[in-house]
Amino acid sequence: MIMVHAGNPVTAFTPYGCSATAYSNFLRSVAQASSAGHFYRPPIGPIGSQLTLTEDKWAAAVEIAIGRALNTFVVHDFADQATLKASISSCMSFQVEQYRLTSHRVATHHLG
C-alpha cells in the first residue's frame, strides 16, 4: 500500500515480480544515463513519486484507480523511450507500455 512505503520509491513503486535490488539498479542506471546526456530530456518517474496526497484517506482510492501507472515513467520522445527501455532490459525484465499523448486522445501500444 502507498502509505506504508511513502518516501521510498524503491519499495513503494517496485513493479510486481521485480526485486527491490533490481529496481534500485534500474533507477541508478536511468540516473547515470540521464547524467551522461543519453536522454533529450530526463525521464520523469516513477510517476507515483511525483504525486502528493493532501489526505492519507485517499491513498487506497488512488492506488485502486491508477495503481499500475504508479511505477511508470514519462519520456519526451521515442528516442528517450528507447534509451529507457535499454536501461530496463539491462536491469530486469518487465513489460513496457507506451502511451502516446495527443491533444485529442491517448493511444496505448504494448512494446517488448
C-alpha positions as CSV (number, residue, x, y, z in Angstrom):
1,M,0.0,0.0,0.0
2,I,1.2,3.5,-0.8
3,M,1.1,4.8,2.8
4,V,3.3,2.0,4.1
5,H,6.2,2.8,1.8
6,A,5.8,6.6,1.5
7,G,9.1,8.3,0.9
8,N,11.0,5.3,-0.5
9,P,10.4,5.0,-4.3
10,V,12.3,1.7,-4.4
11,T,9.9,-0.2,-2.1
12,A,6.8,1.9,-2.9
13,F,7.0,1.6,-6.7
14,T,8.9,-1.6,-7.5
15,P,6.9,-3.4,-10.2
16,Y,5.3,-6.7,-9.3
17,G,7.6,-9.6,-9.9
18,C,10.8,-7.4,-9.7
19,S,13.1,-7.3,-6.8
20,A,13.8,-4.1,-4.9
21,T,17.5,-4.6,-5.7
22,A,16.9,-4.9,-9.5
23,Y,14.6,-1.9,-9.4
24,S,17.2,0.1,-7.5
25,N,19.8,-0.8,-10.1
26,F,17.3,0.3,-12.8
27,L,16.8,3.7,-11.2
28,R,20.6,4.1,-10.8
29,S,21.0,3.2,-14.5
30,V,18.4,5.8,-15.5
31,A,20.1,8.4,-13.4
32,Q,23.5,7.6,-14.9
33,A,22.1,7.7,-18.5
34,S,20.5,11.0,-17.7
35,S,23.7,12.5,-16.3
36,A,25.6,11.2,-19.3
37,G,23.2,13.1,-21.6
38,H,21.7,10.0,-23.2
39,F,18.2,11.4,-22.9
40,Y,17.0,14.5,-24.8
41,R,15.1,15.3,-21.6
42,P,15.4,13.3,-18.4
43,P,12.6,10.9,-17.8
44,I,10.1,11.7,-15.1
45,G,9.3,8.9,-12.7
46,P,8.3,6.8,-11.2
47,I,5.1,8.7,-11.6
48,G,4.0,7.7,-8.1
49,S,7.0,9.5,-6.6
50,Q,5.7,12.7,-8.2
51,L,2.3,12.6,-6.5
52,T,1.5,14.0,-3.1
53,L,-1.7,13.2,-1.3
54,T,-3.4,16.0,0.6
55,E,-5.0,13.5,2.9
56,D,-4.0,9.9,3.6
57,K,-7.6,8.7,3.4
58,W,-7.3,9.0,-0.5
59,A,-4.3,6.6,-0.7
60,A,-6.4,3.4,-1.3
61,A,-8.6,5.1,-3.9
62,V,-5.6,6.5,-5.8
63,E,-3.9,3.1,-5.7
64,I,-7.0,1.3,-7.0
65,A,-7.6,3.9,-9.7
66,I,-4.1,4.3,-11.1
67,G,-2.0,1.6,-9.2
68,R,-0.5,0.1,-12.3
69,A,0.7,3.5,-13.5
70,L,2.4,4.5,-10.3
71,N,5.7,2.8,-11.3
72,T,5.7,4.2,-14.8
73,F,7.9,6.9,-16.4
74,V,7.2,9.7,-18.8
75,V,9.7,10.4,-21.6
76,H,10.0,13.1,-24.1
77,D,10.1,11.1,-27.4
78,F,10.6,7.7,-29.0
79,A,14.4,8.1,-28.7
80,D,14.2,8.7,-25.0
81,Q,11.8,5.7,-24.8
82,A,14.3,3.5,-26.5
83,T,17.0,4.7,-24.1
84,L,14.8,4.0,-21.1
85,K,13.8,0.6,-22.5
86,A,17.6,-0.2,-22.8
87,S,18.0,0.6,-19.1
88,I,15.1,-1.6,-18.2
89,S,16.4,-4.6,-20.2
90,S,19.9,-4.2,-18.6
91,C,18.5,-4.5,-15.1
92,M,15.3,-6.5,-15.2
93,S,12.5,-7.9,-17.4
94,F,9.0,-6.5,-17.4
95,Q,6.6,-5.1,-19.9
96,V,6.9,-1.6,-21.3
97,E,3.8,0.2,-22.2
98,Q,3.8,3.2,-24.5
99,Y,1.1,5.9,-24.1
100,R,1.2,8.5,-26.9
101,L,-0.3,11.7,-25.6
102,T,-2.0,13.9,-28.1
103,S,-4.4,16.8,-27.8
104,H,-7.4,14.5,-28.7
105,R,-6.8,11.1,-27.3
106,V,-4.4,8.7,-25.6
107,A,-3.2,5.8,-27.7
108,T,-1.8,2.7,-25.9
109,H,0.7,0.4,-27.5
110,H,2.3,-2.6,-25.9
111,L,6.1,-3.0,-26.6
112,G,8.6,-5.7,-26.0
